[in-house]
């Protein structure tokens, strides 16, 4: 009887703690939105900002292409891409990107701050196809 009671008392905590460990602690912000279509597939973009550091807090940006979910089916992750121009040698801090003008949101912009000299840059990312992006950075600091 005591064994059953101990199991019942600790089971919910163990189950919750196990689920939380699967969440990446470096994830700082997530945004899903916009709209893409290619062939017979369509869906939304998801932007993920990961970050870390103490003295020079740096962030990394990822874009994902997800199918549209339904009442019965979860969205499916088709492609996840690291923005290599920002992530390969991380030296910037930034938040989530913002859509540029159009409602489909196939282009986004973000303001990035260099964590060493505090200069600011405007960056644009265009997503013409599933898993494909084009990177543009302002030639001079803002």
Secondary structure, 3 states (H helix, E strand, C coil): CHHHHHHHHHHHHHHHHHHHCCCCCCEEEEEEEEEEEECCEEEEEEEEEEEECCCCCEEEEEEEEEECCCCCCCCCEEEEEECHHHHCCCCEECCCCEECCCCCCCEEEEEEEECCCCCEEEEEEEEEECCEEEEEECCCCC
